[in-house]
């Protein structure tokens, strides 16, 4: 079974993520929030690092309940900074709290974050037709700019493009991949 070239065939975590999750359209706001936060924590690191810590992140961040995350105070920030199971970056933790608040503002405006994010493609999946996968596109530039304008942090175009792949707005499985 041939997978996308980025998949480490020796890693069960990577194979499972690729085979069952990456590029699969997601519409649930909690799931969309989880992946947005995980992608922001990935900035500057390998995705496998985040995947291996995913369960610890879920536990530490109240299963990515954005309503709870938005209310985190300084004591919770300090607790998270002591948690060896997650990526302990004060700036990324503070960004997650901030982004939860912005996420909820977007929900109020659009009815759901899902409607907002899928609205950029008119609810259509952008399908890759090549084995050359970009790191960002005009679409990720546009969404990144909009999220930044709304006050989100750690949402540069490269992070947003990875996010769009993770949530299935963009299907970048390579032509040679069994998931194409």
N, C-alpha and C positions, 0 to 999 in steps of 0.2 A: 504494500500500500504506500503510494508516494504522497508525501505531504509537502507543504510549502517549505522552501529552503531554510527559513529562519528557525524552524522547529528542531530542537536538539533531540534526536531520536533516542538518546540514552535517558532522557528525562520524562518520566511518567506524568509529572505535573504539566510539563509543556505539551506533551501529546494529548492529554485529556483536555486542556484548555483549547488547543487548536481544533481538535476533533468535535468537541461538544459545545463550545461557547463562542469562539472568535468568529465574527462575521455573521452570527445568528441575530436577526432583528429582535430587539428588546424594547418593551413599551412600558414596563412597570417602573414607576418613579423611584422606588427604593433601590431597585437594581441599577437604574441609570445613575443615581446618586453614588452608589457604591463604586461603580466603575470610574466615575468622574474623580472621586477622591483618590482611588488607587492610582489612576493615571497621573494625578498631580504629585503623588508621593514618589512616583517612578522617575520624575524629572532628574536627569543626571545619573541614573542608575539603570541596570539591566532589568527588563520586565520579569525575568525569572526570580529576581530578588523579591519583588512584590508578590508574585504568585506563591512563593514558598512561605510568605508571611501573611497570606490572605486570611486565614482562620484567626490568627492573632489579631489582625486588624478588625475583623468582624466583632470579636469579643471586646476589644478595647474601645471601639466606636459604637457600642450599643447596636450591633447589627446594621450599622449605617442608617439608623433612624434619624433622618435629617432634622426632625423637630427637636429631638434630644441634643443632637450635635450643635445645633444653633444656640442652645442655652448653656453650653459648656462655659464654666468660669475658670479663673486662674488656678484653683485647686485641681481641677480636672486636667488642665494643661500640664501642670507639674507631675501629676500621676502618669500621664501619657509619656512624658519625657523620661520617666523611670522604667517604662515598659520595654524590656529587652526583646520582646517578640515582634515589635513594629520598628519602622524607620523613625528614629527619634530626632526629628528636625523641628525646632520651635516654630520656624517660619511656615513650614508645611502644615503643622498642627493648627496654627492660628489661621492659615488660609482655609483649612477644612471647615473651621467654625464660621468664618466669614462667608465662605462659599455656600454653606448650608442656609444661611440667611438670604443670600441672593437667590439661591435655588427656590426657596419658598416664595420670594417676591415674584419670580418668573411663573411659578405655579398659579399664584393669584391672578396674574395678568392673562395667562393663556388657558387656565383651567387645569393644566398639568404641565410638567416639564417635558413629558413625552410629546405633547402637541407642539410645544415650542421647538424642540430639537428636530423632530421629523418634519416640521413645517418648512425647514430650509430646503428640503428636497421634494416638497409636496407629497410626502409620505411614500416616496419611492426609494428603493435601494439603488445606490450607485455601484454598478458592477464593473470590476476590473476586467479588462480584455487583453492583458499583457502580463508577462512575468516580471516586468520592471515596475516595482511598486514605489510610488513617491513617498516622501516623508511629510509633505504638506501640499495643499492644493488651494485653489481660489476659494473653494467651499470652506476649508478649515480656516483660511485667513479671515473670511467673512464672519464665521461663528466666533472665532477667537476675538476679533475686534468687538463684536457685539457683547460678548460675555465680559470683556475687560471694561467696556463702557458702563456696564451694569454694576461693576465693582468686584468681579471675581478675580482671584489671584491664581497663579500657576496654570494659566489656560492659554499659553502661547500656541501658535498655529501647529507646531509639531506635536505637542501634547494633545491638542484637539483632534488632529488627524488620527492619532493612535486611538483616541477615545471613539471616534466615529467608526473605526474598524472594530473595536471591541464590542460596541453596541449594535453592530450590523447595519448602520446607515450606509457604510461603505463595505462592500464585499470584495476584499483584495486577495482572495485565494488565487494562487498562481494557476495558470492554465494546466500545468502538469500535475497539479494537486487533485487528489480524489474528491475533495470538497468543492472543486470548481463547478 
